[in-house]
Amino acid sequence: MTPPAAQAGQRADPPGDAPVRLCIIGGSPSHPGGLEAYCERALQAFRRHAPGSEVALFPTEAAYVNDRGLARMIRCAKALVARRSDFDLAWVHVSCLAEALFVPLARALGWTVLVTPHFGATSRLETRGWVRRLRVAIMGRAHGLGLLFAGQDKEISLPPDLPHHVIGTFLPVQAFATPPAPATDAPLRLIHAARFSAAKGSLLMLDLCAKLKRAGIPFAAHLVGRGDTEVMEEITRKIAEDEMADQVILIDWLDADGIAQALREADVLVHLSAIDSFPLIVLEALAADTLPIVRPMAGSLSMVRTCGGHATGDDQPAADAYAWLAGKDLHQLRREGREAGERARAAYGWSRIVDAALDAMHAAVPRSRRKLLSRREAR
């Protein structure tokens, strides 16, 4: 097996840009999720693919701010102030209004600031007018924007006139492991991995399974995750009502290795979420040679168009997903999955994403500061 570091896009030659002194700001480890994974992988990727650079991660703990969360935010701000002379660049990741406040703080500390939004059109940061206006004004204090996908600037309101580059995202190291031999005699294998809820598409997954069962199409389905009591009761009821206990298996949360293995053993990820703008699980599935079925959210559409899979309509997503699956030969479906996996692993190699981030940071540096940095490097 090729070592994960090499599969993640490692190369012999260093990036063309000079080493950077960068602090990555964002995420709440007390409430782990996609943003926290992004920031951790960004830290690892820069240390691996930007030789000589000094990079540090400062979690904001801005999610669900209460008294304890506010204290953690203040500690993060104090840590940044204490190390103001250690960095030239700040990469701020914004998923809530409190997190956006680190943009003007980084500016006040004299750093060049790149900001990346981690929310979509359904977020309160976008749907509430006064919050949107305030958030745009605060983010406008940055020097540049680093977008997660092409078209993100059309999905949400962003500060005008800031230079912006599409950076992309960092797949987990496990995604670059050698894929297993293709399945031969197994039935159609479906997986849904999420914090179970109606908005995340968990119940639509069961609707799809029920349609497959009624049509006599052999399948096996895994639902990986958990939900609140009401949602779990509804899931259990639907499985029993449609007599799917032998085909639909519930699995609790898995660690990174476990979810990577579960994705590699599936043919199709069913992610009919109506709230995820840029679901990392879809990219992780693609990298595992597993085709995703998604609703037409901007980020998900970008992934499917780049690599492969299917985007349903918004009216009847479960029926649309069933029609697409029913019209596919299983061997064809698995061949398309392998082709999509090759495209995903090439498009999201860590060194490629680091280069895109460095380009965005270089474009954000004001011309006067570029001259100052060049003089410092020459010394």
C-alpha positions as CSV (number, residue, x, y, z in Angstrom):
1,M,0.0,0.0,0.0
2,T,1.3,3.5,-0.9
3,P,1.9,5.5,2.3
4,P,-0.9,8.0,3.0
5,A,1.5,11.0,2.9
6,A,2.5,10.1,-0.7
7,Q,-1.1,9.5,-1.7
8,A,-2.1,12.9,-0.3
9,G,-0.1,14.5,-3.0
10,Q,3.4,14.9,-1.6
11,R,6.1,16.0,-4.0
12,A,9.8,16.5,-3.9
13,D,10.0,20.1,-4.9
14,P,8.8,22.8,-2.4
15,P,6.1,25.3,-3.3
16,G,7.1,28.2,-5.4
17,D,6.2,30.8,-2.8
18,A,8.6,31.6,0.1
19,P,7.8,30.0,3.5
20,V,5.0,31.7,5.3
21,R,4.4,32.5,8.9
22,L,0.7,31.6,9.2
23,C,-1.9,31.3,11.9
24,I,-5.1,29.3,11.1
25,I,-8.0,30.7,13.2
26,G,-11.3,28.8,13.6
27,G,-13.2,25.8,14.8
28,S,-14.6,24.6,18.1
29,P,-13.0,21.3,19.3
30,S,-15.7,21.1,22.0
31,H,-18.2,20.7,19.2
32,P,-16.3,18.8,16.5
33,G,-17.6,18.7,13.0
34,G,-16.6,19.6,9.4
35,L,-15.0,22.9,10.2
36,E,-12.8,21.5,12.9
37,A,-11.7,18.7,10.6
38,Y,-10.9,21.2,7.9
39,C,-8.7,23.3,10.2
40,E,-6.8,20.3,11.6
41,R,-6.1,19.0,8.1
42,A,-5.0,22.4,6.9
43,L,-2.5,22.5,9.7
44,Q,-1.1,19.1,8.8
45,A,-1.1,19.8,5.1
46,F,0.9,23.1,5.5
47,R,3.4,21.4,7.7
48,R,3.8,18.7,5.1
49,H,3.7,20.6,1.9
50,A,5.0,24.1,2.7
51,P,8.6,23.4,3.9
52,G,10.1,26.0,6.2
53,S,6.8,27.6,7.0
54,E,5.7,28.3,10.6
55,V,2.1,27.4,11.0
56,A,-0.1,27.2,14.1
57,L,-3.8,26.5,14.7
58,F,-5.9,28.7,17.1
59,P,-9.4,27.3,17.7
60,T,-11.9,30.1,18.4
61,E,-14.4,27.9,20.4
62,A,-17.1,30.4,19.0
63,A,-19.8,27.8,18.3
64,Y,-22.8,27.9,20.7
65,V,-21.3,30.8,22.7
66,N,-22.3,30.7,26.4
67,D,-20.4,31.8,29.4
68,R,-17.9,28.9,29.1
69,G,-17.6,29.4,25.3
70,L,-17.0,33.1,25.7
71,A,-14.2,32.5,28.2
72,R,-12.6,30.1,25.6
73,M,-12.9,32.8,22.9
74,I,-11.2,35.3,25.1
75,R,-8.4,32.9,25.8
76,C,-7.9,32.4,22.1
77,A,-7.8,36.1,21.5
78,K,-5.3,36.6,24.3
79,A,-3.1,33.8,22.8
80,L,-3.2,35.5,19.4
81,V,-2.2,38.9,20.9
82,A,0.7,37.2,22.8
83,R,2.1,35.9,19.5
84,R,1.4,38.9,17.3
85,S,5.1,39.0,16.2
86,D,5.2,35.4,15.2
87,F,3.0,35.6,12.2
88,D,2.5,37.7,9.0
89,L,-0.7,35.9,7.7
90,A,-4.0,35.0,9.4
91,W,-6.4,32.5,7.7
92,V,-9.7,33.0,9.5
93,H,-12.5,30.4,9.1
94,V,-16.0,31.8,9.7
95,S,-19.0,29.6,10.5
96,C,-20.8,32.0,12.9
97,L,-21.0,35.7,13.7
98,A,-18.8,35.4,16.8
99,E,-16.1,33.7,14.7
100,A,-16.2,36.7,12.2
101,L,-15.0,38.9,15.0
102,F,-11.5,37.4,14.7
103,V,-11.1,39.1,11.3
104,P,-10.9,42.7,12.7
105,L,-8.7,41.3,15.6
106,A,-6.3,39.8,13.2
107,R,-6.2,43.1,11.2
108,A,-5.5,45.0,14.4
109,L,-2.6,42.8,15.1
110,G,-1.0,43.9,11.8
111,W,-1.5,40.6,9.8
112,T,-2.6,40.1,6.3
113,V,-6.0,38.4,6.6
114,L,-7.6,35.8,4.4
115,V,-11.1,34.7,5.3
116,T,-13.0,31.5,4.3
117,P,-16.7,31.2,4.9
118,H,-18.0,27.9,6.1
119,F,-21.8,28.4,5.7
120,G,-24.4,28.3,3.0
121,A,-27.6,30.0,1.8
122,T,-29.7,28.4,4.5
123,S,-27.5,29.7,7.4
124,R,-28.8,32.4,9.7
125,L,-25.7,34.3,8.7
126,E,-27.3,34.6,5.2
127,T,-31.1,34.5,5.8
128,R,-31.3,37.1,8.5
129,G,-30.9,40.5,6.9
130,W,-29.3,42.5,9.8
131,V,-27.0,39.5,10.6
132,R,-26.0,39.2,6.9
133,R,-25.2,42.9,6.7
134,L,-23.2,42.9,9.9
135,R,-21.3,39.8,8.9
136,V,-20.5,41.1,5.4
137,A,-19.2,44.4,7.0
138,I,-17.0,42.5,9.5
139,M,-15.6,40.1,6.9
140,G,-14.9,43.1,4.7
141,R,-12.1,44.0,7.0
142,A,-10.1,41.1,5.6
143,H,-7.7,41.5,2.7
144,G,-9.0,38.5,0.6
145,L,-11.4,35.6,0.4
146,G,-10.5,31.9,0.1
147,L,-13.6,30.1,-1.2
148,L,-14.4,26.4,-0.7
149,F,-15.7,25.9,-4.2
150,A,-16.3,27.7,-7.5
151,G,-19.7,29.4,-7.2
152,Q,-19.7,30.0,-3.5
153,D,-19.6,33.7,-4.1
154,K,-22.9,33.4,-5.9
155,E,-24.5,31.4,-3.1
156,I,-23.9,33.8,-0.3
157,S,-23.3,37.5,0.2
158,L,-19.7,38.4,0.4
159,P,-17.7,41.6,0.8
160,P,-17.4,43.3,-2.6
161,D,-14.1,44.2,-4.2
162,L,-12.0,41.7,-2.2
163,P,-9.7,39.5,-4.2
164,H,-10.9,35.9,-4.0
165,H,-9.5,32.5,-5.0
166,V,-11.1,29.1,-4.9
167,I,-9.0,27.0,-2.5
168,G,-11.1,23.8,-2.0
169,T,-10.9,21.4,0.9
170,F,-8.6,18.9,2.5
171,L,-9.7,15.3,2.3
172,P,-8.8,13.0,5.3
173,V,-5.5,11.1,4.9
174,Q,-7.5,7.9,5.0
175,A,-9.2,8.9,1.7
176,F,-5.9,8.5,-0.2
177,A,-5.4,4.9,0.8
178,T,-5.4,2.3,-2.0
179,P,-9.1,1.4,-2.8
180,P,-10.1,-2.2,-2.2
181,A,-10.8,-4.6,-5.0
182,P,-14.2,-3.9,-6.6
183,A,-17.1,-5.9,-5.4
184,T,-18.5,-8.6,-7.6
185,D,-21.4,-10.5,-6.2
186,A,-22.6,-8.1,-3.5
187,P,-26.0,-6.4,-3.9
188,L,-26.3,-2.7,-4.1
189,R,-24.7,-1.2,-1.0
190,L,-26.0,2.1,0.3
191,I,-24.7,4.3,3.2
192,H,-25.9,7.4,4.9
193,A,-23.5,9.0,7.4
194,A,-24.7,12.1,9.4
195,R,-26.1,13.5,12.6
196,F,-29.6,12.0,11.9
197,S,-32.4,14.4,11.2
198,A,-35.1,15.2,8.7
199,A,-33.1,18.2,7.4
200,K,-30.0,16.0,6.9
201,G,-32.0,13.6,4.7
202,S,-32.1,10.7,7.1
203,L,-35.8,9.9,6.7
204,L,-35.5,10.4,2.9
205,M,-32.8,7.7,3.0
206,L,-35.4,5.3,4.5
207,D,-38.0,6.4,1.9
208,L,-35.5,5.4,-0.8
209,C,-34.8,2.0,0.8
210,A,-38.5,1.3,1.0
211,K,-38.9,2.1,-2.7
212,L,-36.1,-0.3,-3.5
213,K,-37.6,-3.0,-1.4
214,R,-41.0,-2.7,-3.0
215,A,-39.4,-2.9,-6.4
216,G,-37.6,-6.1,-5.5
217,I,-34.1,-4.6,-6.0
218,P,-31.6,-6.3,-3.7
219,F,-29.7,-3.9,-1.5
220,A,-28.0,-3.5,1.9
221,A,-28.0,-0.1,3.7
222,H,-26.0,1.3,6.6
223,L,-27.1,4.4,8.6
224,V,-24.0,5.6,10.4
225,G,-24.5,8.2,13.2
226,R,-27.1,9.1,15.8
227,G,-29.9,11.6,16.4
228,D,-32.1,12.9,19.1
229,T,-34.7,10.6,20.7
230,E,-37.6,11.7,18.5
231,V,-35.6,11.1,15.3
232,M,-34.3,7.7,16.4
233,E,-37.9,6.7,17.3
234,E,-39.1,7.7,13.8
235,I,-36.2,5.9,12.1
236,T,-36.9,2.7,14.1
237,R,-40.6,3.0,13.3
238,K,-40.0,3.4,9.5
239,I,-37.6,0.4,9.4
240,A,-40.2,-1.8,11.2
241,E,-43.2,-0.5,9.2
242,D,-41.5,-1.3,5.9
243,E,-40.1,-4.6,7.2
244,M,-36.5,-3.6,6.4
245,A,-34.7,-4.9,9.5
246,D,-32.7,-7.4,7.5
247,Q,-31.6,-4.8,5.0
248,V,-31.1,-1.5,7.0
249,I,-28.5,-1.6,9.8
250,L,-28.0,1.3,12.2
251,I,-24.4,1.9,13.2
252,D,-23.2,4.4,15.9
253,W,-20.5,7.0,15.2
254,L,-17.3,5.7,13.7
255,D,-13.8,7.2,13.9
256,A,-12.0,8.5,10.8
257,D,-10.6,5.1,10.0
258,G,-14.0,3.4,10.5
259,I,-15.9,5.8,8.3
260,A,-13.3,5.7,5.6
261,Q,-13.6,1.9,5.6
262,A,-17.4,2.0,5.6
263,L,-17.4,4.3,2.6
264,R,-15.0,2.1,0.7
265,E,-17.3,-0.8,1.2
266,A,-20.4,1.0,-0.2
267,D,-21.4,1.7,-3.7
268,V,-23.6,4.8,-3.1
269,L,-23.7,7.5,-0.4
270,V,-27.2,8.9,0.0
271,H,-26.9,12.5,1.3
272,L,-30.2,14.2,0.7
273,S,-29.5,17.0,3.1
274,A,-31.3,20.3,2.7
275,I,-29.0,22.3,4.9
276,D,-25.4,21.3,4.2
277,S,-23.7,23.8,1.8
278,F,-20.4,22.0,1.5
279,P,-20.7,18.4,3.0
280,L,-17.3,16.9,3.5
281,I,-18.8,13.4,3.7
282,V,-19.7,13.7,0.0
283,L,-16.0,14.3,-1.0
284,E,-14.9,11.6,1.3
285,A,-17.3,9.2,-0.4
286,L,-16.1,10.2,-3.8
287,A,-12.4,9.6,-2.8
288,A,-13.5,6.1,-1.6
289,D,-14.9,5.3,-5.1
290,T,-18.4,5.7,-3.8
291,L,-20.9,7.7,-5.8
292,P,-23.0,10.3,-3.9
293,I,-26.6,11.1,-4.4
294,V,-27.2,14.7,-3.2
295,R,-29.8,17.4,-3.3
296,P,-29.0,20.5,-5.5
297,M,-27.1,22.5,-2.8
298,A,-24.4,24.7,-4.3
299,G,-21.4,22.9,-2.7
300,S,-22.8,19.4,-3.4
301,L,-23.5,20.3,-7.0
302,S,-19.9,21.5,-7.4
303,M,-18.6,18.2,-6.1
304,V,-20.9,16.1,-8.3
305,R,-20.1,18.1,-11.4
306,T,-16.4,17.9,-10.8
307,C,-16.1,14.3,-9.9
308,G,-19.3,12.3,-10.4
309,G,-22.6,11.2,-8.8
310,H,-26.2,12.4,-9.1
311,A,-28.0,15.5,-7.9
312,T,-31.8,15.0,-7.5
313,G,-34.5,17.6,-7.9
314,D,-35.9,19.4,-4.9
315,D,-39.5,18.3,-5.2
316,Q,-39.2,14.5,-4.6
317,P,-35.6,13.7,-3.9
318,A,-36.2,10.1,-2.7
319,A,-38.2,9.3,-5.9
320,D,-35.6,10.9,-8.0
321,A,-32.8,9.0,-6.3
322,Y,-34.7,5.7,-6.8
323,A,-35.3,6.4,-10.5
324,W,-31.6,7.1,-11.0
325,L,-30.5,3.9,-9.2
326,A,-33.1,1.7,-10.8
327,G,-31.9,2.8,-14.2
328,K,-28.3,1.9,-13.5
329,D,-26.6,-1.5,-14.1
330,L,-24.7,-2.4,-10.9
331,H,-21.4,-3.0,-12.8
332,Q,-21.8,0.3,-14.5
333,L,-22.4,2.0,-11.2
334,R,-19.3,0.6,-9.6
335,R,-17.2,1.5,-12.7
336,E,-18.4,5.1,-12.5
337,G,-17.5,5.1,-8.8
338,R,-13.9,4.0,-9.5
339,E,-13.6,6.7,-12.2
340,A,-15.1,9.4,-9.9
341,G,-12.7,8.3,-7.1
342,E,-9.7,8.9,-9.4
343,R,-10.9,12.4,-10.3
344,A,-11.6,13.2,-6.6
345,R,-8.2,12.1,-5.3
346,A,-6.5,14.0,-8.1
347,A,-8.5,17.2,-7.6
348,Y,-8.2,17.3,-3.8
349,G,-4.6,16.2,-3.3
350,W,-3.2,18.1,-0.3
351,S,-0.3,19.7,-2.1
352,R,-2.7,21.1,-4.7
353,I,-5.0,22.6,-2.0
354,V,-1.9,24.1,-0.2
355,D,-0.8,25.7,-3.4
356,A,-4.3,27.2,-4.0
357,A,-4.3,28.6,-0.4
358,L,-0.8,30.1,-0.9
359,D,-2.0,31.7,-4.1
360,A,-5.0,33.2,-2.3
361,M,-2.8,34.5,0.5
362,H,-0.3,36.0,-1.9
363,A,-3.1,37.8,-3.8
364,A,-4.4,39.1,-0.5
365,V,-1.1,40.7,0.7
366,P,-1.3,44.5,0.0
367,R,1.4,45.7,-2.4
368,S,3.1,47.8,0.2
369,R,3.4,44.8,2.5
370,R,4.8,42.6,-0.3
371,K,7.7,45.0,-0.6
372,L,8.3,44.9,3.2
373,L,8.2,41.1,3.2
374,S,10.5,40.9,0.2
375,R,13.1,43.2,2.0
376,R,12.9,41.1,5.2
377,E,13.4,37.8,3.2
378,A,16.4,39.4,1.3
379,R,18.0,40.1,4.7
